[in-house]
Amino acid sequence: MESWTNGHVKPQPWQAIPEQMAALGLTDEDGLTQVWFVSANGRLSGGAEAINRAMRYCWWLRPFTYLYFLPGIRQLQDWVYRWVARNRYRLPGSTAQCALSLEDVGSKK
C-alpha cells in the first residue's frame, strides 16, 4: 500500500501501535474489529469507509471510491467489510496480525 500511495498511506497492525491507538481514543476492541484510517487533519474513519479513504491516495483506484457514496453501495460495502473482518483469520494470505485467540474466535461466531 505504501508504494501504491507514494508513502501517503502507511498501514500498521493495531497491535504494534498501542500508544497511537490510545491517543486517538481507540481501544483494543476497536483495533480488533475493524481497520482505521486517520486523515491528515486527524479525522477517523473505520471499516469500509477507511478502505475507501486509503484507496483515494492511489490514482488508479480513486474513481472506484466514489461508488461508496451511491445509494445502496455504502451499505453493501459495509456488509462485505464486516463479513471479511469477522472471517479474516480464515482467508488465504492472512498474517499473524490477522490471527485471533480462541476466545476471540468463539465470540465472533
Order of alpha helices (4+ residues) and beta strands (2+ residues): alpha-alpha-beta-beta-alpha-alpha-alpha-alpha
